[in-house]
Amino acid sequence: MTEKLALPALPPSADPYEASQACRLAFLRGLMEALRQSGAVPTAAGETACLAAGRFFDESLAARRAGFEQADGLTASKITLVYDDQLDLEIFLGEMAKRLGEVCSATLWRLYLRFATLLRRPELQAADLPAGPLAVCQGLGEMCAEMGGGIARWAPLLERIEKTLTGELPTLYGELNGILAQHGVEPAQTVSPPVVRAAAAGTGRAPEGADAASALQAALRDWRREAPADAAPATGPTTAVPVEMLNQLLTRLDALEHLDPQPPAADAPPPRLADALQAGRLGLSGDRPEALAIDALSLIFEAIFAESHLPDAVKAAIASLQIPILKTAIVDGGFFTAAHHPARQLLDRMAYAALGLPRQAGPEAPVCARLREIAARVRQGSDGAAHPFATAVAEVEAVIAERRDETDRLAGAYLPLVQALGLRRRAGRQAKAALAPLIADDTPTAIADFLESIWYRHLRALWLEGGEGGPAWAEALDLARDLVWSVAPKLTPDDRMRLTQRVPALLRGLNAGLDRQKIGPDERQAFLDACFALQTAALRAGDPARPAAPPRPKAGDADAPQLEAFAGKGLTLRLVDLPGRVPGAGLIANPPWRIGSWIELRQPGKEPVCGRLCSLSDEGWPLFANPDWPYALLVSPLVLDHQLKRGEATVRGEASLFDAAAAKALRLLASRR
């Protein structure tokens, strides 16, 4: 699918060769650093990948990429491997390139437009971008081919690399955009987007290849019965407006924009500008193409205002952009078919910048204030052109990067506490494993509960102090064995005599452990009384009048998650875990979450929160942080996986706000028909 671009002029001082080589150096340096950070790639293998990515870069500059003239998106067919029979790897890398392209879509699209300007190639395709995900995957493909082996060897390596690239590539592409901007290279502009045919009358569905926004406009046309059901498909932009009418319409929008009030205060409800800007208010007949565009956007903005996860202050900033976006949609006939249009991207990135903000965040919140300032600049310069939106997208990306860096910095401060907790959990595993053989179904409840709680903590503390090889650990474990033996039935005189002799030493050892665990007198006395009663009963094991001990109740199979808090050096780390599980057990293979994702999840007994997954502990536990939290959150993979599968947790920011709103508006329109 070819999309012609309008190329802005390069400034006289610009040196295309110098700019491209600066980008090449930064790209390969960033790629090498990302491979190093992944911890999965030897230096020599990383150099092989960078050399191959560099060749891709050079061939793309010279327009020598074979087969790219007909390219249409990021597909596996662009990847050239050393061995023809490595089809599995080719497919794997093709899918990886797609995912990386989606993660970096905003900065990557802007970089593509800048390279089109730099190379003076209006026909440049996204697949030909010299520093794009395909270049990265070309390098990884040649690296794997040189290493040898099969997909079983490559897949774990590439998955680990992809996790690192997911976090690093957006920053790297932002750096490349900055380099080209410093050389005066402006993004190209879309002037003739591909035509999307209208949906068939009465279907309410998007035609093949169309997105929800264009389908919504087509559905509006069908609803108003502008054309009969068997009419020929549209052959031009659906918002084409005669020049004279266009000028009149823009004049009306300018006047309306000056009448609209500024975004409201924090305690006011979000403005319903979408209701105010329907075509009827502008004096347009509902069957006009431009009226269809206006009313389609009206429905989209109504859906955005209904989003529950967006703070009202952010909705107000987005609402203030409705008139500038209307102007652009009317002037640019491809607005509804260009998924990467800067105006649509701006709404998406503003929503992404607001991820994790409290629902009650007001206009004075730093992120909300920055978004309002950016929206105000767009309003001041709005004339229907895409350039103000593209500039605003870059500004919002800076807000996103600052918030990401701040969140990572906050999470980094918790890593020593996370590591200390990981060591504590390892000690807990050893303590549980050591005590498990001593606890059976017939173990008296008082003894089993004591071993699983107080003595478990005692053993864990001793392991942290001296490990399993220390004498204190061995002595405490011997005491646990003696305790279990002391309450078992004593059927021979020798056993009864031995128990009588060993009880004093056993009590001294138990009391010492209880002292270390700071067990209070009431709890201590209750346990010692229970021990005395059980030991007395053990001595009377041969007495027929001795009552049978009640069976110990079995624990439930699925314990509810519990929330704990650990403090250290002025920081609070919250932990969500399943207490009935052995610590560290049941980790999720190939988890559906990634570092850098914003995830809304639940803490037991509290309202849902949205945090950024900043890192994984040594045990693979996700660590979440948020600049608006006074804590960090470490979550059991089992808990997070369970919540995601049940819909109690949601990954935020992966879907386009504009597209989701268009789809919702399309469903709403279908329900009204």
BELFENLIN-V799780 format. One record per residue. N is the residue number from 0. PHI is phi in whole degrees, 0 to 359 (none if undefined). PSI is psi in whole degrees, -180 to 180 (999 if undefined). Layout:
n:N phi:PHI psi:PSI
n:N phi:PHI psi:PSI
//
This chain:
n:0 phi:none psi:115
n:1 phi:265 psi:133
n:2 phi:235 psi:108
n:3 phi:291 psi:142
n:4 phi:241 psi:145
n:5 phi:266 psi:124
n:6 phi:261 psi:118
n:7 phi:292 psi:156
n:8 phi:289 psi:147
n:9 phi:278 psi:141
n:10 phi:295 psi:152
n:11 phi:303 psi:-29
n:12 phi:279 psi:-9
n:13 phi:287 psi:137
n:14 phi:244 psi:100
n:15 phi:305 psi:-40
n:16 phi:295 psi:-46
n:17 phi:298 psi:-41
n:18 phi:295 psi:-44
n:19 phi:293 psi:-38
n:20 phi:289 psi:-33
n:21 phi:296 psi:-40
n:22 phi:294 psi:-41
n:23 phi:300 psi:-47
n:24 phi:297 psi:-46
n:25 phi:295 psi:-39
n:26 phi:297 psi:-50
n:27 phi:290 psi:-36
n:28 phi:295 psi:-44
n:29 phi:295 psi:-39
n:30 phi:295 psi:-44
n:31 phi:298 psi:-41
n:32 phi:294 psi:-40
n:33 phi:296 psi:-42
n:34 phi:297 psi:-37
n:35 phi:294 psi:-43
n:36 phi:295 psi:-28
n:37 phi:296 psi:-24
n:38 phi:70 psi:12
n:39 phi:245 psi:-5
n:40 phi:237 psi:119
n:41 phi:298 psi:157
n:42 phi:302 psi:-44
n:43 phi:297 psi:-41
n:44 phi:294 psi:-38
n:45 phi:297 psi:-38
n:46 phi:295 psi:-38
n:47 phi:299 psi:-45
n:48 phi:297 psi:-41
n:49 phi:290 psi:-37
n:50 phi:297 psi:-43
n:51 phi:293 psi:-42
n:52 phi:297 psi:-36
n:53 phi:295 psi:-38
n:54 phi:295 psi:-42
n:55 phi:303 psi:-47
n:56 phi:303 psi:-49
n:57 phi:295 psi:-41
n:58 phi:293 psi:-36
n:59 phi:293 psi:-39
n:60 phi:299 psi:-38
n:61 phi:272 psi:5
n:62 phi:57 psi:42
n:63 phi:248 psi:15
n:64 phi:287 psi:110
n:65 phi:297 psi:130
n:66 phi:84 psi:-2
n:67 phi:281 psi:-14
n:68 phi:298 psi:-28
n:69 phi:255 psi:16
n:70 phi:294 psi:147
n:71 phi:215 psi:78
n:72 phi:100 psi:-178
n:73 phi:270 psi:104
n:74 phi:232 psi:159
n:75 phi:295 psi:-19
n:76 phi:293 psi:-14
n:77 phi:277 psi:-9
n:78 phi:268 psi:123
n:79 phi:256 psi:121
n:80 phi:253 psi:163
n:81 phi:291 psi:-40
n:82 phi:250 psi:132
n:83 phi:294 psi:-26
n:84 phi:274 psi:9
n:85 phi:267 psi:51
n:86 phi:296 psi:-38
n:87 phi:300 psi:-43
n:88 phi:293 psi:-39
n:89 phi:299 psi:-44
n:90 phi:294 psi:-43
n:91 phi:301 psi:-47
n:92 phi:290 psi:-33
n:93 phi:297 psi:-43
n:94 phi:293 psi:-37
n:95 phi:296 psi:-41
n:96 phi:298 psi:-39
n:97 phi:298 psi:-47
n:98 phi:296 psi:-42
n:99 phi:296 psi:-38
n:100 phi:297 psi:-38
n:101 phi:291 psi:-41
n:102 phi:298 psi:-38
n:103 phi:258 psi:20
n:104 phi:306 psi:-44
n:105 phi:293 psi:-56
n:106 phi:292 psi:-32
n:107 phi:292 psi:-42
n:108 phi:297 psi:-42
n:109 phi:294 psi:-38
n:110 phi:295 psi:-40
n:111 phi:301 psi:-44
n:112 phi:294 psi:-36
n:113 phi:291 psi:-40
n:114 phi:294 psi:-35
n:115 phi:301 psi:-42
n:116 phi:294 psi:-46
n:117 phi:299 psi:-44
n:118 phi:273 psi:-4
n:119 phi:56 psi:47
n:120 phi:233 psi:91
n:121 phi:295 psi:-18
n:122 phi:265 psi:8
n:123 phi:304 psi:135
n:124 phi:259 psi:153
n:125 phi:301 psi:-33
n:126 phi:293 psi:-20
n:127 phi:270 psi:2
n:128 phi:301 psi:122
n:129 phi:301 psi:-33
n:130 phi:249 psi:21
n:131 phi:282 psi:179
n:132 phi:303 psi:-30
n:133 phi:295 psi:-36
n:134 phi:297 psi:-43
n:135 phi:299 psi:-48
n:136 phi:290 psi:-29
n:137 phi:299 psi:-44
n:138 phi:296 psi:-43
n:139 phi:295 psi:-36
n:140 phi:297 psi:-46
n:141 phi:292 psi:-33
n:142 phi:298 psi:-47
n:143 phi:295 psi:-40
n:144 phi:297 psi:-38
n:145 phi:290 psi:-35
n:146 phi:291 psi:-28
n:147 phi:80 psi:179
n:148 phi:97 psi:-169
n:149 phi:234 psi:-172
n:150 phi:296 psi:-28
n:151 phi:297 psi:-30
n:152 phi:277 psi:-38
n:153 phi:283 psi:-39
n:154 phi:303 psi:-51
n:155 phi:299 psi:-38
n:156 phi:297 psi:-47
n:157 phi:291 psi:-34
n:158 phi:296 psi:-39
n:159 phi:293 psi:-42
n:160 phi:296 psi:-42
n:161 phi:298 psi:-38
n:162 phi:301 psi:-42
n:163 phi:291 psi:-44
n:164 phi:297 psi:-35
n:165 phi:302 psi:-36
n:166 phi:275 psi:-27
n:167 phi:264 psi:-34
n:168 phi:298 psi:-41
n:169 phi:303 psi:-40
n:170 phi:293 psi:-42
n:171 phi:297 psi:-43
n:172 phi:292 psi:-33
n:173 phi:298 psi:-39
n:174 phi:296 psi:-42
n:175 phi:295 psi:-39
n:176 phi:301 psi:-41
n:177 phi:296 psi:-39
n:178 phi:298 psi:-47
n:179 phi:293 psi:-36
n:180 phi:296 psi:-39
n:181 phi:297 psi:-29
n:182 phi:272 psi:7
n:183 phi:78 psi:21
n:184 phi:270 psi:111
n:185 phi:269 psi:153
n:186 phi:294 psi:144
n:187 phi:291 psi:165
n:188 phi:240 psi:143
n:189 phi:284 psi:127
n:190 phi:241 psi:-23
n:191 phi:219 psi:73
n:192 phi:295 psi:157
n:193 phi:298 psi:144
n:194 phi:280 psi:134
n:195 phi:250 psi:125
n:196 phi:287 psi:151
n:197 phi:292 psi:153
n:198 phi:292 psi:151
n:199 phi:297 psi:145
n:200 phi:301 psi:134
n:201 phi:84 psi:-4
n:202 phi:278 psi:-38
n:203 phi:68 psi:13
n:204 phi:243 psi:157
n:205 phi:285 psi:140
n:206 phi:294 psi:162
n:207 phi:303 psi:128
n:208 phi:89 psi:-8
n:209 phi:265 psi:158
n:210 phi:258 psi:179
n:211 phi:295 psi:-31
n:212 phi:295 psi:-48
n:213 phi:292 psi:-34
n:214 phi:294 psi:-36
n:215 phi:297 psi:-45
n:216 phi:296 psi:-40
n:217 phi:295 psi:-38
n:218 phi:293 psi:-37
n:219 phi:298 psi:-42
n:220 phi:299 psi:-43
n:221 phi:293 psi:-40
n:222 phi:298 psi:-39
n:223 phi:275 psi:0
n:224 phi:55 psi:46
n:225 phi:295 psi:-37
n:226 phi:231 psi:151
n:227 phi:295 psi:162
n:228 phi:299 psi:-29
n:229 phi:262 psi:19
n:230 phi:294 psi:154
n:231 phi:293 psi:150
n:232 phi:299 psi:154
n:233 phi:296 psi:144
n:234 phi:243 psi:7
n:235 phi:210 psi:179
n:236 phi:302 psi:140
n:237 phi:283 psi:-9
n:238 phi:245 psi:25
n:239 phi:298 psi:130
n:240 phi:231 psi:132
n:241 phi:304 psi:147
n:242 phi:302 psi:-45
n:243 phi:297 psi:-45
n:244 phi:293 psi:-37
n:245 phi:302 psi:-47
n:246 phi:298 psi:-42
n:247 phi:296 psi:-41
n:248 phi:293 psi:-42
n:249 phi:294 psi:-35
n:250 phi:296 psi:-41
n:251 phi:296 psi:-42
n:252 phi:295 psi:-39
n:253 phi:300 psi:-45
n:254 phi:295 psi:-42
n:255 phi:295 psi:-37
n:256 phi:297 psi:-39
n:257 phi:287 psi:-21
n:258 phi:276 psi:-25
n:259 phi:291 psi:137
n:260 phi:289 psi:165
n:261 phi:291 psi:161
n:262 phi:306 psi:142
n:263 phi:287 psi:173
n:264 phi:288 psi:174
n:265 phi:296 psi:-32
n:266 phi:272 psi:2
n:267 phi:268 psi:152
n:268 phi:290 psi:158
n:269 phi:299 psi:139
n:270 phi:294 psi:143
n:271 phi:257 psi:58
n:272 phi:296 psi:-24
n:273 phi:298 psi:-36
n:274 phi:294 psi:-34
n:275 phi:283 psi:-21
n:276 phi:251 psi:35
n:277 phi:283 psi:162
n:278 phi:301 psi:-34
n:279 phi:300 psi:-34
n:280 phi:294 psi:-26
n:281 phi:267 psi:6
n:282 phi:75 psi:28
n:283 phi:255 psi:142
n:284 phi:289 psi:141
n:285 phi:295 psi:-17
n:286 phi:267 psi:4
n:287 phi:284 psi:143
n:288 phi:303 psi:-41
n:289 phi:292 psi:-31
n:290 phi:293 psi:-36
n:291 phi:298 psi:-42
n:292 phi:297 psi:-44
n:293 phi:296 psi:-46
n:294 phi:288 psi:-31
n:295 phi:298 psi:-44
n:296 phi:294 psi:-35
n:297 phi:301 psi:-46
n:298 phi:294 psi:-38
n:299 phi:296 psi:-44
n:300 phi:292 psi:-35
n:301 phi:300 psi:-41
n:302 phi:293 psi:-37
n:303 phi:295 psi:-43
n:304 phi:297 psi:-23
n:305 phi:274 psi:-6
n:306 phi:295 psi:120
n:307 phi:284 psi:-24
n:308 phi:274 psi:-6
n:309 phi:268 psi:129
n:310 phi:298 psi:150
n:311 phi:300 psi:-34
n:312 phi:296 psi:-34
n:313 phi:286 psi:-40
n:314 phi:300 psi:-38
n:315 phi:295 psi:-41
n:316 phi:296 psi:-41
n:317 phi:293 psi:-41
n:318 phi:299 psi:-34
n:319 phi:292 psi:-11
n:320 phi:265 psi:2
n:321 phi:296 psi:-43
n:322 phi:292 psi:-46
n:323 phi:303 psi:-38
n:324 phi:289 psi:-36
n:325 phi:299 psi:-43
n:326 phi:302 psi:-46
n:327 phi:295 psi:-42
n:328 phi:296 psi:-32
n:329 phi:282 psi:-40
n:330 phi:286 psi:-41
n:331 phi:263 psi:106
n:332 phi:296 psi:-16
n:333 phi:261 psi:10
n:334 phi:305 psi:-46
n:335 phi:282 psi:-10
n:336 phi:249 psi:-7
n:337 phi:260 psi:98
n:338 phi:298 psi:-26
n:339 phi:260 psi:19
n:340 phi:300 psi:135
n:341 phi:304 psi:-35
n:342 phi:294 psi:-41
n:343 phi:291 psi:-40
n:344 phi:298 psi:-37
n:345 phi:299 psi:-45
n:346 phi:298 psi:-42
n:347 phi:298 psi:-45
n:348 phi:286 psi:-31
n:349 phi:297 psi:-42
n:350 phi:296 psi:-39
n:351 phi:294 psi:-40
n:352 phi:298 psi:-26
n:353 phi:273 psi:-1
n:354 phi:301 psi:134
n:355 phi:87 psi:-10
n:356 phi:291 psi:146
n:357 phi:299 psi:145
n:358 phi:301 psi:-29
n:359 phi:268 psi:10
n:360 phi:304 psi:132
n:361 phi:259 psi:179
n:362 phi:299 psi:-22
n:363 phi:281 psi:-14
n:364 phi:300 psi:137
n:365 phi:307 psi:-46
n:366 phi:295 psi:-44
n:367 phi:298 psi:-41
n:368 phi:296 psi:-42
n:369 phi:296 psi:-41
n:370 phi:295 psi:-38
n:371 phi:294 psi:-40
n:372 phi:296 psi:-43
n:373 phi:296 psi:-44
n:374 phi:298 psi:-37
n:375 phi:296 psi:-39
n:376 phi:293 psi:-36
n:377 phi:296 psi:-43
n:378 phi:299 psi:-40
n:379 phi:293 psi:-34
n:380 phi:254 psi:15
n:381 phi:282 psi:125
n:382 phi:222 psi:14
n:383 phi:98 psi:-12
n:384 phi:279 psi:160
n:385 phi:275 psi:-18
n:386 phi:302 psi:-45
n:387 phi:301 psi:-34
n:388 phi:289 psi:-40
n:389 phi:298 psi:-42
n:390 phi:298 psi:-42
n:391 phi:294 psi:-36
n:392 phi:301 psi:-43
n:393 phi:297 psi:-38
n:394 phi:293 psi:-40
n:395 phi:292 psi:-36
n:396 phi:301 psi:-36
n:397 phi:295 psi:-40
n:398 phi:298 psi:-44
n:399 phi:298 psi:-44
n:400 phi:296 psi:-41
n:401 phi:296 psi:-43
n:402 phi:292 psi:-39
n:403 phi:298 psi:-47
n:404 phi:296 psi:-40
n:405 phi:296 psi:-41
n:406 phi:294 psi:-43
n:407 phi:296 psi:-38
n:408 phi:296 psi:-44
n:409 phi:298 psi:-44
n:410 phi:296 psi:-37
n:411 phi:301 psi:-33
n:412 phi:294 psi:-22
n:413 phi:271 psi:-9
n:414 phi:300 psi:-42
n:415 phi:300 psi:-38
n:416 phi:292 psi:-38
n:417 phi:296 psi:-42
n:418 phi:294 psi:-41
n:419 phi:297 psi:-39
n:420 phi:293 psi:-37
n:421 phi:298 psi:-40
n:422 phi:295 psi:-40
n:423 phi:298 psi:-40
n:424 phi:292 psi:-36
n:425 phi:297 psi:-42
n:426 phi:299 psi:-39
n:427 phi:297 psi:-40
n:428 phi:299 psi:-43
n:429 phi:295 psi:-41
n:430 phi:295 psi:-44
n:431 phi:297 psi:-43
n:432 phi:297 psi:-37
n:433 phi:289 psi:-34
n:434 phi:275 psi:-23
n:435 phi:306 psi:-44
n:436 phi:294 psi:-16
n:437 phi:272 psi:-13
n:438 phi:249 psi:116
n:439 phi:240 psi:176
n:440 phi:297 psi:-30
n:441 phi:266 psi:5
n:442 phi:293 psi:130
n:443 phi:306 psi:144
n:444 phi:302 psi:-44
n:445 phi:299 psi:-40
n:446 phi:289 psi:-45
n:447 phi:297 psi:-43
n:448 phi:296 psi:-40
n:449 phi:297 psi:-46
n:450 phi:295 psi:-39
n:451 phi:282 psi:-13
n:452 phi:243 psi:-78
n:453 phi:295 psi:-50
n:454 phi:288 psi:-29
n:455 phi:300 psi:-46
n:456 phi:294 psi:-36
n:457 phi:296 psi:-47
n:458 phi:297 psi:-40
n:459 phi:299 psi:-43
n:460 phi:295 psi:-39
n:461 phi:292 psi:-36
n:462 phi:295 psi:-41
n:463 phi:296 psi:-30
n:464 phi:280 psi:-44
n:465 phi:220 psi:5
n:466 phi:74 psi:-176
n:467 phi:286 psi:-19
n:468 phi:277 psi:-7
n:469 phi:284 psi:151
n:470 phi:295 psi:-32
n:471 phi:296 psi:-40
n:472 phi:299 psi:-48
n:473 phi:296 psi:-40
n:474 phi:295 psi:-43
n:475 phi:295 psi:-37
n:476 phi:290 psi:-37
n:477 phi:297 psi:-39
n:478 phi:298 psi:-40
n:479 phi:297 psi:-42
n:480 phi:296 psi:-43
n:481 phi:297 psi:-37
n:482 phi:297 psi:-46
n:483 phi:297 psi:-42
n:484 phi:295 psi:-35
n:485 phi:294 psi:-24
n:486 phi:258 psi:1
n:487 phi:282 psi:149
n:488 phi:304 psi:134
n:489 phi:254 psi:107
n:490 phi:261 psi:-10
n:491 phi:239 psi:155
n:492 phi:300 psi:-37
n:493 phi:297 psi:-43
n:494 phi:297 psi:-40
n:495 phi:293 psi:-40
n:496 phi:295 psi:-43
n:497 phi:299 psi:-41
n:498 phi:296 psi:-45
n:499 phi:301 psi:-38
n:500 phi:286 psi:-32
n:501 phi:268 psi:-16
n:502 phi:302 psi:-45
n:503 phi:302 psi:-46
n:504 phi:295 psi:-38
n:505 phi:298 psi:-44
n:506 phi:295 psi:-39
n:507 phi:298 psi:-45
n:508 phi:295 psi:-42
n:509 phi:296 psi:-43
n:510 phi:297 psi:-37
n:511 phi:296 psi:-42
n:512 phi:294 psi:-40
n:513 phi:296 psi:-36
n:514 phi:297 psi:-44
n:515 phi:295 psi:-32
n:516 phi:271 psi:2
n:517 phi:56 psi:47
n:518 phi:280 psi:129
n:519 phi:292 psi:165
n:520 phi:298 psi:-38
n:521 phi:293 psi:-50
n:522 phi:295 psi:-38
n:523 phi:296 psi:-48
n:524 phi:295 psi:-38
n:525 phi:298 psi:-42
n:526 phi:292 psi:-45
n:527 phi:296 psi:-37
n:528 phi:297 psi:-42
n:529 phi:296 psi:-40
n:530 phi:298 psi:-45
n:531 phi:299 psi:-43
n:532 phi:296 psi:-41
n:533 phi:290 psi:-39
n:534 phi:291 psi:-37
n:535 phi:297 psi:-43
n:536 phi:295 psi:-34
n:537 phi:296 psi:-37
n:538 phi:292 psi:-27
n:539 phi:263 psi:24
n:540 phi:302 psi:-29
n:541 phi:275 psi:-4
n:542 phi:283 psi:120
n:543 phi:295 psi:-21
n:544 phi:277 psi:-6
n:545 phi:292 psi:123
n:546 phi:290 psi:150
n:547 phi:286 psi:143
n:548 phi:288 psi:137
n:549 phi:294 psi:146
n:550 phi:294 psi:149
n:551 phi:285 psi:130
n:552 phi:296 psi:141
n:553 phi:275 psi:143
n:554 phi:288 psi:151
n:555 phi:294 psi:156
n:556 phi:288 psi:-34
n:557 phi:234 psi:103
n:558 phi:278 psi:148
n:559 phi:286 psi:147
n:560 phi:301 psi:148
n:561 phi:234 psi:152
n:562 phi:250 psi:125
n:563 phi:239 psi:160
n:564 phi:230 psi:136
n:565 phi:234 psi:133
n:566 phi:243 psi:150
n:567 phi:185 psi:131
n:568 phi:56 psi:42
n:569 phi:77 psi:8
n:570 phi:246 psi:152
n:571 phi:238 psi:122
n:572 phi:250 psi:120
n:573 phi:268 psi:143
n:574 phi:233 psi:126
n:575 phi:251 psi:117
n:576 phi:218 psi:166
n:577 phi:261 psi:108
n:578 phi:295 psi:-24
n:579 phi:281 psi:-5
n:580 phi:266 psi:150
n:581 phi:295 psi:130
n:582 phi:306 psi:131
n:583 phi:88 psi:-7
n:584 phi:276 psi:155
n:585 phi:74 psi:34
n:586 phi:293 psi:153
n:587 phi:270 psi:126
n:588 phi:280 psi:135
n:589 phi:49 psi:63
n:590 phi:296 psi:153
n:591 phi:278 psi:9
n:592 phi:248 psi:159
n:593 phi:224 psi:151
n:594 phi:299 psi:134
n:595 phi:102 psi:-14
n:596 phi:282 psi:145
n:597 phi:265 psi:124
n:598 phi:233 psi:129
n:599 phi:269 psi:125
n:600 phi:217 psi:174
n:601 phi:250 psi:141
n:602 phi:253 psi:139
n:603 phi:306 psi:127
n:604 phi:77 psi:9
n:605 phi:227 psi:167
n:606 phi:290 psi:154
n:607 phi:301 psi:147
n:608 phi:231 psi:158
n:609 phi:237 psi:120
n:610 phi:227 psi:164
n:611 phi:266 psi:130
n:612 phi:284 psi:105
n:613 phi:267 psi:-32
n:614 phi:196 psi:171
n:615 phi:243 psi:139
n:616 phi:290 psi:174
n:617 phi:300 psi:-25
n:618 phi:268 psi:3
n:619 phi:85 psi:19
n:620 phi:274 psi:129
n:621 phi:293 psi:135
n:622 phi:250 psi:120
n:623 phi:253 psi:145
n:624 phi:217 psi:163
n:625 phi:202 psi:130
n:626 phi:303 psi:-21
n:627 phi:269 psi:2
n:628 phi:261 psi:144
n:629 phi:270 psi:21
n:630 phi:204 psi:171
n:631 phi:244 psi:163
n:632 phi:232 psi:121
n:633 phi:252 psi:125
n:634 phi:238 psi:135
n:635 phi:301 psi:132
n:636 phi:304 psi:-35
n:637 phi:297 psi:-43
n:638 phi:295 psi:-47
n:639 phi:296 psi:-43
n:640 phi:298 psi:-42
n:641 phi:298 psi:-45
n:642 phi:295 psi:-40
n:643 phi:295 psi:-41
n:644 phi:292 psi:-33
n:645 phi:269 psi:1
n:646 phi:78 psi:11
n:647 phi:278 psi:-18
n:648 phi:236 psi:150
n:649 phi:220 psi:134
n:650 phi:279 psi:121
n:651 phi:261 psi:152
n:652 phi:88 psi:-4
n:653 phi:278 psi:-29
n:654 phi:264 psi:151
n:655 phi:288 psi:128
n:656 phi:300 psi:-45
n:657 phi:298 psi:-47
n:658 phi:295 psi:-41
n:659 phi:296 psi:-40
n:660 phi:293 psi:-39
n:661 phi:296 psi:-41
n:662 phi:296 psi:-40
n:663 phi:295 psi:-41
n:664 phi:296 psi:-37
n:665 phi:297 psi:-42
n:666 phi:295 psi:-39
n:667 phi:296 psi:-43
n:668 phi:297 psi:-41
n:669 phi:297 psi:-34
n:670 phi:289 psi:-21
n:671 phi:274 psi:-13
n:672 phi:279 psi:999
//
